[in-house]
Amino acid sequence: MFIYIYYLTMSSEYKKDLVSILKMLSNIERDLNLVNYNETEKKIYYTIATLISACDACNITDVILESKFSRSTVYKTIKKFERANLIIVEQSTNDKREFNLVLAS
């Protein structure tokens, strides 16, 4: 209810911008084949992409710490992405206990 009232008080230009941004996000999710994933899974994917963009590297521990999701949730989601060929999991050359994540192209 509050969101609807807030939406009614927005300026028409702000509403247009908001709708445009939401359409853009929807298009990005479709282009990345993320439409069928839930919000938690999408957040984990965006966390991986953001970490790779910011640090040129990303491992599973980084995703757990940054996303604040449980280790189990992150591992299950990464496996799901790996099966769908959205990401590639590679063993770290520095630490054999760690795995690096790469966005598939």
Secondary structure as UniProt FT lines:
FT   HELIX           2..9
FT   HELIX           12..31
FT   TURN            32..33
FT   TURN            35..36
FT   HELIX           39..55
FT   HELIX           60..67
FT   HELIX           71..83
FT   TURN            84..85
FT   STRAND          87..91
FT   TURN            96..97
FT   STRAND          99..103
//
